[in-house]
Amino acid sequence: MQIVDILQLLVPNVWTALTQLCATAILFFLMYKLAWKPVKNIMDTRSQYEQEKLEKARKLEEENQKINDQAQDIIANANSEADRIIEEARTEGDDIKNELIEEGRNESKQLIENAKRDVQLQKSKMMTDMHSQIVDAAMVTAEKMLQSKLDTKEDDESINSFVKEVIDK
């Protein structure tokens, strides 16, 4: 008998097994209807929401890249424009510098020419003054000679020494 008892314990009752199978099937059916579909819908909605967010992020990244490219183009254009303006300013500065140098040279030449002309005029005036002073001195000397009644040889020596003195001064 013991084998029969052990066998009854090991092999379940057919009605009990059928009841348990039916209960499990009902549980699966209820879980499918009540939990699986709503959870699946929630998961699908969440997945779609995340996909939309990823798509928006991708679009924003593309727009950001376009804006960045445009900014790089603007910066490159601004740099080339700045280089062009600097080169124009440098060229204009060189032109102005050259003009000022040329004006300075011309003014210097003009001043030198005026100074030379002034020196020449003063020299010629001095020569005229010196000539008249020599003539006056010669006249004074001649007058003195006539008054002292010197001889001709002494007269010549006196005039020559006087003229020498005046020219040496």
C-alpha positions as CSV (number, residue, x, y, z in Angstrom):
1,M,0.0,0.0,0.0
2,Q,2.5,2.3,0.4
3,I,3.4,2.4,-3.2
4,V,-0.2,3.3,-4.0
5,D,-0.1,6.2,-1.5
6,I,3.2,7.4,-2.9
7,L,1.9,7.1,-6.4
8,Q,-1.3,9.1,-5.5
9,L,0.9,11.7,-4.1
10,L,3.1,11.9,-7.1
11,V,0.5,11.8,-9.8
12,P,-2.1,14.6,-9.4
13,N,-5.7,14.2,-9.7
14,V,-7.0,14.7,-13.2
15,W,-9.8,17.0,-12.0
16,T,-7.5,19.1,-10.0
17,A,-5.0,19.4,-12.9
18,L,-7.9,20.5,-15.2
19,T,-9.1,23.0,-12.7
20,Q,-5.6,24.5,-12.3
21,L,-5.1,24.6,-16.1
22,C,-8.5,26.4,-16.5
23,A,-7.6,28.9,-13.7
24,T,-4.2,29.6,-15.3
25,A,-5.8,30.1,-18.8
26,I,-8.4,32.5,-17.2
27,L,-5.5,34.4,-15.5
28,F,-3.6,34.6,-18.7
29,F,-6.7,35.8,-20.6
30,L,-7.4,38.4,-17.9
31,M,-3.8,39.6,-17.8
32,Y,-3.8,39.9,-21.6
33,K,-7.0,41.9,-21.7
34,L,-6.5,44.0,-18.6
35,A,-2.8,44.5,-18.4
36,W,-1.0,43.6,-21.6
37,K,-2.9,45.8,-24.0
38,P,-2.8,48.9,-21.8
39,V,0.9,48.4,-21.0
40,K,1.6,47.8,-24.6
41,N,-0.2,51.0,-25.6
42,I,1.6,53.0,-22.9
43,M,4.9,51.5,-24.1
44,D,4.1,52.3,-27.8
45,T,3.1,55.8,-26.9
46,R,6.2,56.3,-24.9
47,S,8.3,54.9,-27.7
48,Q,6.7,57.2,-30.3
49,Y,7.2,60.2,-27.9
50,E,10.9,59.3,-27.6
51,Q,11.3,58.9,-31.4
52,E,9.7,62.3,-31.9
53,K,12.1,63.8,-29.4
54,L,15.1,62.1,-31.1
55,E,13.9,63.4,-34.5
56,K,13.5,67.0,-33.1
57,A,17.0,66.7,-31.6
58,R,18.4,65.6,-34.9
59,K,16.7,68.5,-36.8
60,L,18.0,71.0,-34.2
61,E,21.5,69.6,-34.6
62,E,21.2,70.0,-38.4
63,E,19.9,73.5,-38.0
64,N,22.7,74.3,-35.5
65,Q,25.3,72.9,-38.0
66,K,23.8,75.1,-40.7
67,I,23.9,78.2,-38.5
68,N,27.5,77.3,-37.4
69,D,28.5,77.0,-41.1
70,Q,26.9,80.4,-41.9
71,A,28.6,81.9,-38.9
72,Q,32.0,80.5,-40.2
73,D,31.3,82.0,-43.6
74,I,30.4,85.4,-42.1
75,I,33.5,85.3,-40.0
76,A,35.7,84.4,-43.0
77,N,34.1,87.2,-45.1
78,A,34.6,89.7,-42.2
79,N,38.2,88.6,-41.9
80,S,38.8,89.0,-45.6
81,E,37.0,92.4,-45.6
82,A,39.1,93.5,-42.6
83,D,42.3,92.5,-44.4
84,R,41.2,94.4,-47.5
85,I,40.4,97.5,-45.5
86,I,43.7,97.3,-43.7
87,E,45.5,96.9,-47.0
88,E,43.7,99.9,-48.4
89,A,44.5,102.0,-45.3
90,R,48.1,101.0,-45.6
91,T,48.3,101.9,-49.2
92,E,46.5,105.2,-48.6
93,G,48.9,105.9,-45.7
94,D,51.9,105.2,-47.9
95,D,50.5,107.5,-50.6
96,I,50.0,110.3,-48.0
97,K,53.4,109.7,-46.5
98,N,55.0,109.9,-50.0
99,E,53.1,113.1,-50.8
100,L,54.2,114.7,-47.5
101,I,57.8,113.7,-48.2
102,E,57.6,115.2,-51.7
103,E,56.0,118.4,-50.3
104,G,58.8,118.6,-47.7
105,R,61.4,118.2,-50.4
106,N,59.9,120.9,-52.5
107,E,59.6,123.3,-49.6
108,S,63.2,122.6,-48.6
109,K,64.3,123.2,-52.2
110,Q,62.3,126.4,-52.3
111,L,63.8,127.6,-48.9
112,I,67.3,126.8,-50.1
113,E,66.7,128.7,-53.3
114,N,65.3,131.7,-51.4
115,A,68.2,131.6,-49.0
116,K,70.7,131.4,-51.9
117,R,69.0,134.4,-53.5
118,D,69.0,136.3,-50.2
119,V,72.7,135.5,-49.8
120,Q,73.5,136.6,-53.3
121,L,71.5,139.8,-52.8
122,Q,73.3,140.5,-49.5
123,K,76.6,139.7,-51.2
124,S,76.0,142.1,-54.0
125,K,74.7,144.8,-51.6
126,M,77.9,144.3,-49.5
127,M,80.0,144.5,-52.6
128,T,78.3,147.7,-53.6
129,D,78.7,149.1,-50.1
130,M,82.3,148.0,-50.0
131,H,83.0,149.6,-53.3
132,S,81.4,152.9,-52.2
133,Q,83.4,152.8,-48.9
134,I,86.6,152.1,-50.9
135,V,85.8,155.0,-53.2
136,D,85.0,157.2,-50.2
137,A,88.2,156.1,-48.4
138,A,90.2,156.7,-51.6
139,M,88.7,160.2,-51.8
140,V,89.6,160.9,-48.1
141,T,93.0,159.6,-48.7
142,A,93.4,161.7,-51.9
143,E,92.2,164.7,-50.0
144,K,94.7,164.1,-47.2
145,M,97.5,163.5,-49.7
146,L,96.7,166.7,-51.4
147,Q,96.7,168.6,-48.2
148,S,100.0,167.2,-47.0
149,K,101.6,167.5,-50.5
150,L,103.4,164.3,-50.6
151,D,105.4,163.1,-53.5
152,T,103.9,160.6,-56.1
153,K,105.8,157.6,-54.9
154,E,104.5,158.0,-51.4
155,D,101.0,158.7,-52.8
156,D,101.0,155.3,-54.7
157,E,102.2,153.4,-51.7
158,S,99.6,155.0,-49.4
159,I,96.8,154.2,-51.8
160,N,97.9,150.6,-52.3
161,S,98.3,150.0,-48.6
162,F,94.9,151.5,-48.0
163,V,93.2,149.4,-50.6
164,K,94.9,146.3,-49.3
165,E,93.7,147.0,-45.8
166,V,90.1,147.5,-46.9
167,I,90.1,144.4,-49.1
168,D,91.7,142.3,-46.3
169,K,89.0,143.3,-43.8
